[in-house]
């Protein structure tokens, strides 16, 4: 099981949840001073393996060694004592407590925690702030700083950069480089293959609960990584999805005129036609989140107006927007899901909002839900509780509920963040199909490569304003970044 100088290793690791087999047999070895990627499509077993390594769950079979010593963790405290610290994709912090109270519960040295906050340029963070009041990118850094304050020998990082700004991500990469020099190790779970190519020494590939390859990113390209993850199902990921000609777009479905919200959004005007996908890009904090909040009814503008189907509309809540068939896929999928409820219940939730007097739920509700499950290939092996699904399948449910309910305008805020590449391209194809059937789609993405794959046009935000508009087919990462920084092309 152990390779020479191995710091963390597993052999024949297996785990099942009832009839659902999450891990069949996984061998992985992480050397001292190594940054090791753990890759795989949705349901490959990555999250389960990380939970076992973190002491959150116990394996049904298999062995684990840390620094050559066989260990079996009964709790997260055992993993921490063995020198393993984990930063999960969803921050492991108690929302109704302050940052300081969370630190006390974790027995964290405040001076070490503060030093790492300073490293990430968050030294002025108010530690008396409630966790639920902090944005996701701050919570990820708080969780990471808490883990680093334990002085671990192994870091497990699950999609750590997915919610971070570019500057914060660079600091993570610098940290990993320093980690390597100190002879410490890290396991990086990410769907951003560019990060793997840049910072990782080796990559263990999981597929269907087994490790199928160990590759050195320096010796392969991104396509070979994808091929290892997906096997025979892999398709060329650079293939552009078919898009409509401008002349085939329908009437304007959603329009904003002079939309403003204090200093966050300033005088934004845009229009999306039926059959069109309009992309939105911008560096972190340039107003994209506020724009989607305004359009979806989560906030009211201080100036300007919103028109749906050519008619001015004033949304007092998201429910008002939904009644106009304008729906949102939020950036944080857990905000819109019921984790303890079944997949079917989550998909049917919008239909419950439409119950009026004695009419009840539509008679075709079961067939609508079945259609969404089949259309999106949602894995329902763990259908009794949505929390047991992989992140990609959870995201499919968020999108699928609007297939069940129906809509005219779809607002998608970074819908592919933190999901595997196969599911990403399934969502790309779905968005193009929805547009071809007449839907109007506004899509914000933090991954610029998605723009030419999915969109027809793209607008660029800087300092709360639209500073550029480009045809998606000809947009490049360089042209988009130049505009996003407020520079002229």
Secondary structure by P-SEA (a helix, b strand, c coil): cccccccccccbbbbbccccccccbbbbbbccccbbbbbbcccccaaaaaaaaaccccccccccccccbbbbbccaaaaaaaccccccccccccccccaaaaaaaacccaaaaaaaaaaacccccccccccccccaaaaaaaaaaaaaaacccbbbbccccccccaaaaaaaaaaaaaaaaacbbbbbbcccaaaaaccccbbbbbcccccccccccccccaaaaaaaaccccccccccccccccccccccccbbbcccccccccccccccccccbbbbbbbcccccaaaaaaaaaccccccccccccccbbbbbccaaaaaaaccccccccccccccccccaaaaaaaaaaaacccccccccaaaaaaaaaaaaaccccccccccccccaaaaaaaaaaaaaaacccbbbbccccccccaaaaaaaaaaaaaaaaabbbbbbbbcccccccccccbbbbbcccccccccccccccaaaaaaaaacccc
